[in-house]
Amino acid sequence: MDQIDTDELYDEREDISRARPLLQGDVFDGIVLPGFGENPRKVQIVAHPCAMRTGASLSPRITVAPIEPYRAITGKAWHGHPRVMPLAELVSGKHFAAMFVDITACPVELLTKERRIATLSNRGIFVLQQRLIKHYTRAETELEVLRSQSAPVLTEAELLWDWLETVLSDLEIDDDDLLAVEAEVFEEWMRSGSPSRQERLRAETNHADIRRDAQRAAVERARTRQAEK
């Protein structure tokens, strides 16, 4: 299994953009997880992005792994510990790990953006996927295979993030209802066309063109909303 340095593992910690969609690898704190007692705990989303949503709507329950304090994993030690996802220096320099043996379903309403304390980089997500596959099947999968398979959905998530930050003001981004409405607008835009933009994302050769078109559409959407105010 591959190793990853702490600086490469995370995308954001502590100050997480509210416009960033919920994704595999996101870490939350203060979650009272059903079946795990009454004490709030940290959890990590382990569900694949496609398994978390129907269209723009999140599923009622999302698969998570409880997080516990854990020793630092460095160097060749990453080849071991297949039952966990190491999360070095997650909070205040302290080391943790997501525990695969305790994976469970969490009500989506508990996974609020206010409780999100960390997100993984794309490479961090691939390492998490690799370790989940190893845990469940004992098979090892190359990161490049995982990257190519995840490229369409992760690119779409990045496009949504950019869209929301372009269309909505900082004040509006604090409104979950407005975020949901604008996510639906983006979803409709992605599903338009024949083949749809969502279908075209399956080929990485189309990503640059779709990204450019999304930026233009988001700017136009922002102008339209401003004119309607």
Helices and strands as residue ranges (DSSP letters): H 6-9, E 10-13, E 27-31, E 41-45, H 49-52, E 53-54, E 57-58, E 61-69, G 75-79, E 84-91, E 94-99, G 100-102, E 104-107, G 108-110, G 113-115, E 116-120, H 122-137, H 143-167, H 170-173, H 176-191, H 197-200, G 204-206, H 207-228
